[in-house]
Amino acid sequence: MRTARTGPRRSQAQIRATPACASGWLCLYENINGGGRRLIFSDYYWQNLNEYGFSDMTSSWRNNQGSSQRGWLARDEGGNGGQISISPHTYSSNLGAYNDWASSVAA
């Protein structure tokens, strides 16, 4: 008996490349490629990352929220300073110039 596959076939490297983040959440990771400590958010208001000992420590993120739920990172507390918009259903394995940059998040 043969079973039909649904969706595109993914290689083992692609499967390993996307870190775990439950549906409906925005996840921030301490290290690139989703490594290290992880924080998860789903309340849409500004939260200061220093309250979690995570200010200036975000190196990658995954937004696994619904299609209309954009997340935000901000340079300063309370959503002040420069901001980065995080589209829904996206993943950034390395924040490059914005590595260890964010002090607050809204998801």
Backbone hydrogen bonds, N-H to C=O, Kabsch-Sander energy under -0.5 kcal/mol:
donor,donor_aa,acceptor,acceptor_aa,energy
15,I,11,S,-2.0
16,R,12,Q,-2.3
17,A,13,A,-1.5
18,T,14,Q,-0.8
18,T,15,I,-0.6
24,G,64,N,-3.3
25,W,22,A,-1.4
26,L,41,F,-2.7
27,C,25,W,-0.5
27,C,62,R,-3.1
28,L,39,L,-2.8
29,Y,60,S,-2.9
30,E,37,R,-2.4
31,N,35,G,-2.5
33,N,93,S,-3.2
34,G,31,N,-0.7
35,G,32,I,-1.2
39,L,28,L,-2.4
41,F,26,L,-2.5
44,Y,42,S,-0.5
45,Y,43,D,-2.0
47,Q,105,V,-2.6
49,L,103,S,-2.4
50,N,103,S,-0.6
51,E,48,N,-1.3
52,Y,49,L,-1.6
53,G,50,N,-1.3
54,F,49,L,-2.5
56,D,102,A,-3.0
57,M,54,F,-1.3
59,S,29,Y,-2.7
60,S,29,Y,-1.3
61,W,92,S,-1.9
62,R,27,C,-2.3
63,N,90,T,-2.8
64,N,25,W,-2.6
64,N,62,R,-0.8
69,Q,66,G,-2.0
70,R,68,S,-0.9
71,G,86,I,-2.7
72,W,106,A,-2.8
73,L,84,I,-2.2
74,A,104,S,-2.4
75,R,82,G,-2.7
76,D,80,N,-2.6
79,G,76,D,-0.9
80,N,77,E,-1.3
84,I,73,L,-2.8
86,I,71,G,-3.2
87,S,85,S,-0.6
89,H,63,N,-0.9
90,T,63,N,-1.0
90,T,87,S,-0.6
92,S,61,W,-2.7
93,S,91,Y,-0.5
95,L,59,S,-1.7
98,Y,95,L,-2.7
99,N,96,G,-1.9
100,D,58,T,-2.5
101,W,58,T,-0.5
101,W,98,Y,-1.3
103,S,74,A,-3.0
104,S,74,A,-1.5
105,V,47,Q,-2.2
106,A,72,W,-2.1
107,A,43,D,-1.3
